[in-house]
Amino acid sequence: MKVTHILKDGTRRDSMKGFVIPVNEDTEHIYQTIARIQMELAEKEAKKNA
């Protein structure tokens, strides 16, 4: 199966590898959520290794 990613501007990509989603008011909450999850995972790992 082949997946083609179609971006908002109509650009078609076979892969999202290396593509950086710009930070703006539409995407900022996603970046904040990812950062929060990363911090939680790092804290869990630090406690596990302490």
Secondary structure as the mmCIF struct_conf table of DSSP 4:
data_model
#
loop_
_struct_conf.conf_type_id
_struct_conf.id
_struct_conf.beg_label_comp_id
_struct_conf.beg_label_asym_id
_struct_conf.beg_label_seq_id
_struct_conf.end_label_comp_id
_struct_conf.end_label_asym_id
_struct_conf.end_label_seq_id
STRN STRN1 HIS A 5 ILE A 6
TURN_TY1_P TURN_TY1_P1 LYS A 8 ASP A 9
BEND BEND1 GLY A 10 GLY A 10
STRN STRN2 ARG A 12 ARG A 13
BEND BEND2 ASP A 14 ASP A 14
TURN_TY1_P TURN_TY1_P2 LYS A 17 GLY A 18
HELX_LH_PP_P HELX_LH_PP_P1 ILE A 21 VAL A 23
BEND BEND3 ASN A 24 ASN A 24
TURN_TY1_P TURN_TY1_P3 GLU A 25 THR A 27
HELX_RH_AL_P HELX_RH_AL_P1 GLU A 28 LYS A 48
TURN_TY1_P TURN_TY1_P4 ASN A 49 ASN A 49
#
